[in-house]
Amino acid sequence: MSMKTARLSARGNILFGIAVLVLLLGTIQSDGAFVSSEVRFADDSAQGLSIVPASCPSSPHETPSECDEPGFNECFLSDTPPGIIAEGTTATLHWDAGKTDFTYLSGSISQGVGAVSSVGSIPVTPAQTTQYVYTGTRQHYQSRTGQVLSFSCSTTVAVDSPPIDYCPNIAGTQTSVPSGYHTEDGQCVPDPQKYSCNTNNQCIADSSGPYTSSSCDNACGSVVPKYSCNASNQCVADSSGSYTSSSCDNACGGGSNSCEMYFEPASIPPDGSSTLYWTADHPGTMYHSGATWQVPAVGSGISGDLESYQLVDNVNGESCTAELTIQCPAGQTWDGTQCVGQKYSCNTNNQCIADPSGPYTTSSCGGACAPVQKYSCNTNNQCALDSNGPYTSSNCNNICGSGGGFSCNAGNQCVASPSGSYATSNCNNACGGGSCSKSPYCDDDTNAHYSVSASCQYVSDGDCDGGGSCTKKPYCDAGTNKQYGVSASCQYVAGGSCIECPGNQSKIWNPTTHQFECRVTGCPLPVYYCQADNLCHRTYGSSPECQPNNSCSACAYGCTQSGSSSSCNPPPAPEIVTWNVHPTLVHRESTVQVEWEAKNVRSCTVRGTNSDGTGNNATGVWGGTAGSTHNLSGTKTSSPITAQTIYTIVCQPVPESVSSPVSRSTTVNIIPIFQEQ
């Protein structure tokens, strides 16, 4: 083949190759299919992973650029155990900043951890919830420019710590230094009293004053006395007064009042008279019985009227008053115009008593109050005087008879009655009232309790309860030398051997040990017992009466009696009924739902290791206090997830519970991104 033919053949092959390449590109644009030895997997589709062409040149190529793997500036930092740790305990930080094709240059963790390698772990013991930040630099191993890349990541170690008490020397937990106090050597002490000079040059207490001594370091100077007019128009000392003279510049019209008025004599009989004298600085106006008239500054006049007089100075406003007293005979009073006698009336007991509005003027009420005699039938069926009797006639309306029977009245008392069915004055003890001598008792053989009815009959009303109605007594069986006590249900309970006590002591049954004990007192020991959902306490008074006293209090969760011991049931253990974090595998920057429900709890905290629920980001604070229901629930949306995140709920038991807190945790992971080199 000639050289010319060879060159033409080579050119034809090149043109053929170009044509094939054009056809191939057209196929890619038409149906989206692509076949290449250089592809990469990327999270670019809603379904998850997809295959896209590696549009960037193969390595090596300059970094960083859009051709680099996503997250070239990221790192990994987390803590264990997940959730919230108790105050004083230790968590472990784990980190990893190694990335393919990158050279780790340097890195450090905040909060005093310091410089670290690219991968590692270290224990930390924070005193409170603390965020740790891992920052560093690295460089792509094929970088031609030597560009250094920075990375950063963080994690928060949540600590369940009590509030700080800033003042341990003050009762209660002080979450801050109270107003009026400051700290010295870890204690809260009152701020020193401050003083200042007031407008009267007096040293007074003043929280913002410049002086610490009550004398203001003698800086106030001499005190200028001040005066003012009080409510009685008298000039009195007043540190904030507007006058500097003790007379208030005669502005008050009070303290140096020159108005004076009086009667002479001050008391007269109804037909007598008296002279009214007055003096003032200036002419004035006289007031009396609604009338007014002008009078000179000094004057007098005759009066026989009880009404009071008032004089007002027309210039300075000073005033004075005087009142005349009328003397009435004994037993009479002045009604404004004349002396009138004492008035009387009959009260409900038909007694004549003093009464200002009564219709009678004599102490006998004119005989109008004669009492109404009352009568009743006595035990001999005779009609006799009785101030409380039901009859007003002396024959008792012929009810008593002359020797008939007796019957029980409405008050369960045996009274004489002509139609009564009983011949004796105690109605054969059938009334159940004052004449019934029966008493409730407990039948030791059957343990049945009997009470007394209104008709003085015994009525069975249940079992003996071991209280005041149980008549069984602890005793010692001489034949077996065994002692027996009485239970709360009025049953005999066997104890140990019989004992003998000194003369100054008595044998007392101890229901807890089922033993007799020698004690100075002769009364039973106090005992607790359950009554429905109440815990009751029975104590006894002093010997020899030993009066029982019972007091009960409600148990919120019921009462349990085991043998001789009784107590309120403790609160139930806290329970996390629902805990759901979904989904747990998400694309980067996606969110998750956190749902919870707990019961029998005092409070719950719900937090994520990305600071969700802590109040340190936009999600706010999750959880809270359960309140009186002791139930708590909630649903929250997380912040965008950018790294592995652990969500934890911790619930505290209700007060007085003996249970420990309960917790649950769930980890949310990021869907990984794969890339083929």
C-alpha positions in Angstrom: 0.0 0.0 0.0 1.3 3.4 -0.9 2.0 6.0 1.8 -0.8 8.1 0.3 -3.3 5.3 0.6 -2.2 4.6 4.2 -2.8 8.2 5.2 -6.2 8.3 3.7 -7.1 5.1 5.5 -6.0 6.6 8.9 -8.0 9.7 8.2 -11.0 7.6 7.4 -10.7 5.7 10.7 -10.5 9.0 12.6 -13.6 10.3 10.9 -15.4 7.1 11.6 -14.5 7.3 15.3 -15.8 10.9 15.5 -19.1 9.8 13.9 -19.5 7.0 16.4 -18.9 9.4 19.3 -21.5 11.8 18.0 -24.0 9.0 17.7 -23.2 7.9 21.3 -23.7 11.4 22.7 -27.1 11.7 20.9 -28.2 8.4 22.4 -27.3 9.7 25.9 -29.4 12.8 25.4 -32.4 11.0 24.0 -32.9 8.2 26.6 -30.8 9.2 29.6 -28.7 6.0 29.5 -25.0 6.2 30.0 -22.2 3.6 29.9 -18.8 4.7 31.2 -15.9 3.3 33.1 -16.0 6.4 35.3 -19.3 6.8 37.3 -20.0 7.7 40.8 -22.9 7.0 43.3 -24.5 10.1 44.7 -27.6 10.8 46.9 -29.2 13.0 44.3 -32.7 11.4 44.0 -35.8 11.2 46.1 -35.5 7.4 46.0 -32.1 7.4 47.6 -29.0 6.4 45.6 -28.6 7.2 41.8 -25.8 6.9 39.3 -24.6 10.1 37.6 -21.8 10.6 35.2 -18.4 11.6 36.6 -18.4 14.9 34.8 -15.2 16.0 36.4 -11.7 14.8 35.3 -10.3 11.7 36.9 -7.8 12.1 39.7 -5.5 13.7 40.1 -7.2 17.1 39.9 -6.9 20.3 41.9 -8.9 20.5 45.2 -11.2 21.7 46.6 -13.8 22.1 43.9 -17.3 20.9 42.9 -15.6 17.6 41.8 -14.6 16.7 45.4 -16.6 14.3 47.5 -19.3 16.0 49.6 -18.4 17.1 53.1 -14.7 17.5 52.6 -14.8 20.0 55.5 -16.6 17.7 58.0 -15.6 15.5 60.9 -17.2 13.2 63.4 -17.5 13.9 67.2 -19.9 12.1 69.6 -20.1 11.1 73.3 -21.1 8.0 75.2 -23.1 6.9 77.0 -26.0 8.4 75.0 -28.5 10.7 76.6 -28.0 12.5 79.9 -25.4 11.7 82.5 -25.6 12.3 86.2 -23.6 15.1 87.8 -20.1 13.9 88.8 -20.1 11.0 86.3 -17.9 10.6 83.2 -18.7 10.5 79.5 -16.3 9.6 76.7 -15.7 11.7 73.6 -15.1 9.9 70.3 -13.8 11.7 67.2 -12.7 10.9 63.6 -11.4 13.5 61.2 -9.6 11.1 58.8 -10.8 11.2 55.2 -9.6 9.4 52.1 -7.0 11.4 50.0 -6.5 14.0 52.7 -3.6 14.5 55.0 -4.5 15.4 58.6 -2.5 18.5 59.7 -3.8 19.5 63.2 -6.9 19.4 65.4 -8.1 20.3 68.9 -11.2 20.0 71.1 -12.5 22.9 73.2 -13.3 23.0 76.9 -9.7 22.3 77.9 -9.3 19.0 76.0 -6.7 20.5 73.7 -4.8 19.1 70.7 -5.8 15.7 69.5 -4.9 13.2 66.7 -7.2 12.6 63.7 -8.9 9.6 65.5 -9.4 8.9 69.2 -11.4 9.1 72.4 -11.0 10.7 75.8 -13.1 10.7 79.1 -14.6 14.0 80.3 -16.4 14.9 83.4 -18.3 18.2 82.9 -19.9 19.9 85.8 -22.9 21.0 83.7 -24.3 20.5 80.2 -21.3 21.4 78.0 -20.8 21.6 74.2 -17.4 20.3 72.9 -16.2 21.7 69.5 -13.6 19.8 67.4 -11.8 22.0 64.9 -8.8 21.3 62.7 -7.1 21.5 59.3 -6.1 19.0 56.5 -4.8 19.0 53.0 -5.5 16.9 49.9 -2.4 14.8 49.2 -2.4 15.8 45.5 -2.9 19.5 46.0 -0.6 21.5 43.8 -1.3 24.9 45.5 -0.9 23.6 49.1 -4.3 24.9 50.1 -5.2 24.1 53.7 -8.8 23.1 54.4 -10.6 23.6 57.8 -13.1 21.4 59.4 -15.4 21.6 62.5 -17.9 19.4 64.3 -19.4 19.4 67.8 -21.3 17.4 70.4 -23.1 18.3 73.6 -22.8 16.3 76.8 -26.0 16.8 78.7 -25.6 16.7 82.5 -28.6 16.4 84.9 -27.3 18.7 87.6 -29.3 20.4 90.4 -29.5 24.2 90.3 -26.5 26.0 91.8 -27.1 27.4 95.3 -25.3 30.7 95.4 -26.1 31.2 99.1 -25.6 28.0 101.0 -25.9 29.9 104.3 -29.4 31.0 103.5 -32.4 28.7 103.8 -33.6 27.3 100.4 -31.9 27.1 97.1 -30.8 30.6 95.9 -30.3 30.4 92.1 -28.9 33.9 92.2 -27.5 36.3 94.8 -30.6 38.0 96.4 -31.1 41.7 96.3 -29.4 43.4 99.2 -26.7 40.7 99.5 -23.2 40.1 98.1 -20.8 37.1 98.3 -17.8 36.8 100.6 -15.8 33.6 100.9 -18.6 31.6 99.3 -21.3 33.0 101.6 -24.0 35.5 101.0 -23.8 38.4 103.4 -26.0 41.5 103.6 -24.8 44.6 101.8 -23.5 47.3 104.2 -26.1 49.9 105.2 -25.7 53.1 103.2 -26.6 56.6 104.4 -27.0 60.1 102.9 -27.8 63.6 104.1 -31.4 64.6 103.4 -32.7 68.1 102.7 -32.9 68.9 106.4 -29.2 68.0 106.8 -30.1 64.8 108.7 -28.2 61.5 108.1 -30.7 59.0 107.0 -30.6 55.4 105.6 -30.3 55.4 101.9 -29.4 52.3 99.8 -27.6 54.5 97.2 -26.0 56.9 99.8 -22.3 57.5 99.8 -21.7 56.9 103.5 -21.5 53.7 105.5 -21.7 55.2 109.0 -25.0 56.3 110.6 -23.4 59.7 111.2 -22.7 60.2 107.5 -19.1 60.9 108.6 -20.4 64.2 110.1 -20.9 65.5 106.6 -24.5 66.6 106.9 -23.8 69.8 108.9 -26.2 71.3 111.5 -29.9 70.2 111.4 -32.4 72.9 110.6 -35.7 72.1 112.4 -38.8 72.0 110.1 -42.4 72.4 111.1 -45.8 71.8 109.5 -49.5 72.0 110.3 -51.1 68.7 111.4 -54.7 67.5 110.9 -55.7 69.4 114.0 -54.3 72.7 112.7 -51.5 72.6 115.2 -47.9 73.5 114.4 -45.7 70.4 115.0 -42.1 69.4 114.3 -41.9 67.7 110.8 -38.5 67.0 109.1 -40.2 67.5 105.7 -42.2 70.6 106.8 -42.1 73.9 105.0 -41.8 76.1 108.0 -38.7 76.9 110.1 -40.4 78.6 113.0 -42.2 76.7 115.7 -45.3 78.8 115.1 -45.5 77.8 111.4 -45.6 81.5 110.8 -49.1 81.5 112.3 -50.4 79.7 109.3 -52.0 76.7 111.0 -54.8 78.4 113.0 -54.5 75.5 115.4 -51.8 75.1 118.0 -52.1 78.7 119.2 -55.9 78.7 118.9 -57.2 81.8 120.6 -60.9 80.8 120.2 -62.5 79.7 123.5 -66.2 79.1 124.5 -67.9 77.6 127.6 -71.1 77.5 129.7 -71.3 78.7 133.2 -72.6 76.7 134.9 -71.9 73.7 132.7 -74.9 71.7 134.0 -78.4 72.9 134.9 -81.8 71.4 135.8 -84.5 71.3 133.1 -86.0 74.7 134.1 -82.6 76.4 134.8 -80.5 78.6 132.6 -76.8 79.1 131.9 -74.6 81.8 130.4 -72.5 81.1 127.3 -69.2 82.9 127.2 -66.8 83.2 124.1 -63.7 85.0 123.0 -61.8 85.1 119.7 -59.3 87.2 117.9 -61.9 88.5 115.5 -65.7 88.7 115.1 -67.1 85.3 114.0 -70.1 83.2 113.1 -72.1 81.3 115.7 -73.7 77.9 114.7 -76.6 76.4 116.8 -79.5 74.0 115.9 -79.1 74.7 112.2 -79.2 78.5 112.7 -76.2 81.0 112.2 -75.7 84.5 113.3 -72.8 87.0 113.6 -71.2 87.7 117.0 -68.5 90.0 118.2 -65.0 88.8 119.0 -65.9 88.7 122.8 -69.4 88.1 124.2 -71.9 86.1 126.2 -75.5 85.0 126.1 -78.2 83.1 128.1 -79.2 79.6 127.1 -81.1 76.6 128.5 -80.7 74.3 125.5 -78.8 71.1 125.5 -77.7 71.5 121.9 -74.1 72.4 121.3 -72.8 75.8 120.0 -69.9 76.4 117.6 -68.0 79.6 116.9 -65.8 80.2 113.8 -63.4 83.2 113.6 -64.3 85.0 110.4 -60.6 86.0 109.8 -58.3 83.2 110.7 -60.9 80.3 110.7 -60.2 79.2 114.2 -63.1 77.5 115.9 -64.3 76.3 119.3 -67.4 74.6 120.7 -69.4 74.3 124.0 -72.2 72.1 125.1 -74.7 72.5 128.0 -75.7 69.4 130.1 -79.3 69.2 131.5 -79.7 67.4 134.8 -82.8 65.1 134.8 -84.3 63.4 137.9 -83.0 59.9 138.7 -84.4 57.4 136.2 -85.2 60.0 133.5 -83.4 61.2 130.5 -83.4 64.4 128.4 -85.1 63.9 125.0 -84.0 67.3 123.6 -87.0 69.2 124.9 -87.9 67.6 128.3 -86.9 65.0 130.9 -88.8 61.7 130.3 -89.1 58.7 132.6 -87.7 55.2 132.1 -89.6 53.0 129.7 -90.4 49.3 130.2 -91.7 46.3 128.3 -92.5 42.6 128.9 -89.9 40.2 127.5 -90.5 36.7 126.2 -90.5 35.3 129.7 -93.2 37.8 130.7 -90.8 39.7 132.8 -91.0 43.6 133.0 -87.6 44.9 131.9 -86.2 48.4 131.1 -86.7 49.2 127.4 -86.2 52.7 125.9 -88.9 52.0 123.4 -91.2 50.2 125.8 -94.9 51.2 126.2 -94.8 51.3 130.1 -93.4 53.9 132.4 -93.5 51.8 135.6 -91.1 49.1 136.5 -94.1 46.7 137.0 -95.3 47.3 133.4 -98.7 48.0 134.9 -99.1 44.4 135.8 -99.2 43.5 132.2 -96.3 41.0 132.3 -97.9 38.5 134.7 -96.2 35.2 133.8 -98.2 32.3 132.4 -98.0 29.4 134.7 -96.9 26.1 133.1 -97.8 22.6 134.3 -96.9 19.0 133.6 -97.7 15.5 134.9 -95.3 14.3 137.6 -94.2 10.7 138.3 -97.3 10.2 140.4 -99.6 11.2 137.6 -100.4 14.5 139.3 -100.6 17.9 137.5 -97.8 20.0 139.1 -96.2 23.4 138.4 -93.4 23.1 135.8 -91.9 26.1 134.1 -91.1 23.9 131.1 -94.4 22.0 131.2 -96.5 21.7 128.1 -99.8 22.7 129.7 -101.1 26.2 130.8 -104.1 24.9 132.9 -103.7 23.7 136.4 -105.4 20.4 135.6 -103.0 19.6 132.7 -106.0 19.3 130.5 -107.0 16.2 132.5 -104.1 14.3 130.9 -102.4 13.1 134.1 -105.2 11.0 135.5 -105.0 9.8 139.1 -102.8 6.7 138.9 -102.8 5.5 135.3 -99.8 4.3 133.3 -96.5 5.5 131.9 -95.2 5.7 128.3 -92.1 6.7 126.3 -92.2 10.3 125.0 -90.5 11.6 121.8 -87.3 12.1 123.8 -87.2 8.4 124.8 -88.0 9.4 128.4 -90.5 7.5 130.6 -93.4 10.0 131.5 -96.8 9.7 133.1 -99.6 9.0 130.6 -103.2 8.0 131.3 -103.1 5.7 128.3 -99.5 4.5 128.9 -98.9 0.8 128.7 -96.3 0.6 131.6 -97.2 0.6 135.3 -93.8 1.5 136.5 -92.2 5.0 136.4 -89.2 3.6 134.4 -91.4 2.0 131.7 -89.6 -1.3 132.3 -86.4 0.3 130.8 -88.1 0.1 127.4 -87.6 3.8 126.4 -83.9 3.8 125.7 -83.6 7.3 127.1 -82.5 8.7 130.4 -84.0 5.7 132.2 -82.3 3.0 130.0 -79.3 1.5 131.7 -78.2 -0.9 128.9 -74.8 -0.4 127.3 -73.3 -1.7 124.1 -71.1 -4.8 124.4 -69.1 -7.4 122.5 -69.9 -11.1 122.7 -66.5 -12.8 123.3 -67.7 -16.2 122.1 -69.2 -15.1 118.8 -67.2 -11.9 118.2 -70.6 -10.1 117.5 -71.1 -6.6 118.6 -74.4 -5.4 120.1 -75.7 -1.8 120.4 -78.8 -0.4 122.2 -81.8 0.7 120.2 -84.0 3.7 121.0 -86.4 1.3 122.7 -83.7 0.0 124.9 -83.3 -3.2 123.0 -80.0 -5.0 122.1 -79.4 -5.0 118.3 -76.5 -6.9 116.6 -74.7 -4.5 114.3 -71.6 -6.4 113.0 -68.4 -7.9 114.3 -66.2 -6.5 117.0 -63.6 -4.2 115.5 -61.0 -4.2 118.3 -61.8 -0.7 119.2 -63.8 0.7 122.1 -66.5 -1.9 121.7 -64.3 -5.0 122.0 -64.4 -6.3 125.6 -61.7 -9.0 125.2 -58.6 -8.5 127.4 -55.1 -9.9 127.1 -54.5 -12.8 129.6 -52.1 -15.4 130.6 -53.1 -19.1 130.6 -51.8 -20.5 133.8 -52.2 -24.1 132.6 -49.9 -23.7 129.5 -47.9 -20.7 130.8 -48.7 -19.0 127.5 -49.8 -15.5 127.1 -52.6 -14.3 124.8 -53.3 -10.8 123.3 -56.2 -9.3 121.5 -55.8 -8.4 117.7 -57.4 -5.5 116.0 -60.2 -7.7 114.8 -61.0 -8.7 118.5 -59.4 -12.2 118.2 -57.1 -13.8 120.7 -53.5 -14.1 119.5 -50.9 -16.4 121.2 -47.7 -14.9 122.3 -44.7 -16.1 124.4 -44.5 -17.3 127.9 -46.3 -15.6 130.8 -44.3 -12.9 132.7 -44.6 -11.3 136.1 -44.1 -7.6 136.5 -42.9 -5.6 139.6 -45.5 -4.0 141.7 -45.1 -0.5 140.2 -45.5 -1.9 136.6 -48.3 -3.5 134.6 -48.3 -6.1 131.9 -49.0 -4.4 128.6 -49.6 -6.4 125.4 -47.4 -5.3 122.5 -49.4 -6.0 119.3 -46.2 -5.8 117.2 -44.1 -8.4 119.1 -47.1 -10.4 120.3 -45.6 -10.3 123.8 -46.5 -8.9 127.2 -44.2 -6.2 128.4 -43.7 -4.7 131.8 -44.5 -1.0 131.7 -45.2 1.7 134.3 -48.3 2.8 132.3 -51.3 0.5 132.2 -52.4 1.7 128.7 -51.9 -0.2 125.4 -49.2 0.8 123.0 -50.1 3.0 120.0 -50.9 1.1 116.8 -51.3 1.9 113.1 -54.0 0.2 111.0 -55.7 0.5 107.6 -59.2 1.7 107.2 -60.1 1.4 103.5 -57.6 3.8 101.8 -56.8 5.6 105.0 -53.9 5.0 107.4 -55.1 5.4 111.0 -53.2 5.8 114.2 -54.7 4.7 117.5 -53.3 6.2 120.7 -54.5 6.0 124.3 -54.9 8.5 127.1 -53.5 8.3 130.5 -54.0 5.4 132.9 -56.3 4.1 134.2 -59.0 5.4 131.7 -56.7 4.8 128.7 -59.2 6.6 126.5 -58.5 5.6 122.8 -58.0 8.3 120.3 -58.1 7.6 116.5 -56.8 9.8 113.7 -56.7 8.9 110.0 -55.1 10.4 106.9 -55.8 9.5 103.3 -53.3 7.4 101.4 -53.0 8.6 97.8 -52.1 5.1 96.5 -54.0 2.9 99.0 -53.1 1.4 102.4 -51.6 -2.0 103.1 -51.7 -4.0 106.4 -49.3 -6.8 106.8 -49.7 -8.5 110.2 -49.3 -5.9 112.8 -47.7 -3.4 110.5 -49.6 -0.9 108.3 -48.5 1.8 106.0 -49.5 3.8 102.9 -48.5 2.3 99.6 -45.6 4.0 97.9 -46.2 5.8 94.6 -46.0 3.5 91.5 -42.8 3.4 89.5 -42.4 5.9 86.6 -43.2 4.4 83.3 -42.4 5.5 79.7 -45.5 4.3 77.9 -44.6 5.6 74.4 -41.2 6.5 73.0 -40.9 6.8 69.2 -38.3 8.6 67.1 -38.9 8.2 63.4 -37.4 7.8 60.9 -34.1 6.6 62.3 -32.3 6.7 58.9 -32.5 10.0 57.1 -30.9 12.1 54.3 -28.6 14.8 55.5 -30.5 18.0 56.5 -33.8 16.0 57.0 -35.9 16.2 60.2 -37.4 13.5 62.5 -40.4 13.3 64.8 -39.9 12.6 68.5 -43.0 11.4 70.4 -43.3 10.4 74.0 -45.8 9.6 76.8 -45.0 8.8 80.4 -47.1 8.2 83.5 -46.4 8.2 87.3 -43.7 10.8 86.8 -42.8 14.1 88.3 -41.0 15.5 85.3 -39.3 14.4 82.0 -36.4 15.9 80.0 -36.2 15.0 76.2 -33.0 16.0 74.5 -30.8 15.3 71.5 -27.0 15.2 71.2 -27.4 18.0 68.6 -28.9 20.3 71.4 -32.5 19.7 70.4 -34.8 20.1 73.4 -32.2 21.8 75.5 -33.2 25.4 74.7 -29.9 26.0 73.0 -31.4 26.0 69.5 -34.6 26.8 67.7 -36.4 23.7 68.9 -36.7 25.1 72.5 -37.1 23.0 75.6 -38.8 19.6 75.4 -40.4 17.8 78.3 -41.4 19.6 81.5 -43.2 19.1 84.8 -46.2 16.6 84.9 -48.2 18.5 87.6 -50.9 16.8 89.7 -51.8 14.3 87.0 -48.3 12.8 87.0 -48.7 12.2 83.3 -46.7 13.8 80.5 -46.7 13.5 76.7 -45.6 15.5 73.7 -44.6 15.5 70.0 -41.7 17.6 68.6 -40.0 18.0 65.3 -36.2 18.0 65.3 -33.8 20.5 63.8 -32.2 19.4 60.4 -30.0 16.3 61.1 -26.4 16.8 59.9 -24.7 14.0 61.8 -25.5 10.9 63.9 -27.9 12.1 66.7 -29.0 10.3 69.8 -32.4 11.3 71.4 -33.0 10.5 75.1 -35.9 10.8 77.4 -35.2 10.8 81.2 -38.3 10.8 83.6 -38.1 11.4 87.4 -40.4 9.5 89.8 -43.1 11.3 91.7 -42.3 12.7 95.2 -42.0 10.1 98.0 -41.4 7.4 95.4 -38.6 4.8 96.1 -38.2 4.2 92.4 -35.3 5.3 90.3 -35.5 7.5 87.2 -36.3 5.8 83.9 -34.9 6.6 80.4 -35.0 5.5 76.8 -32.7 6.4 73.9 -32.9 6.2 70.1 -30.1 6.8 67.5 -30.7 8.6 64.2 -28.2 7.9 61.4 -27.4 9.6 58.1 -27.9 7.7 54.8 -24.3 7.3 53.5 -23.0 8.7 50.2 -20.9 6.2 48.1 -18.4 7.2 45.4 -16.3 5.1 43.1 -12.9 6.4 42.3 
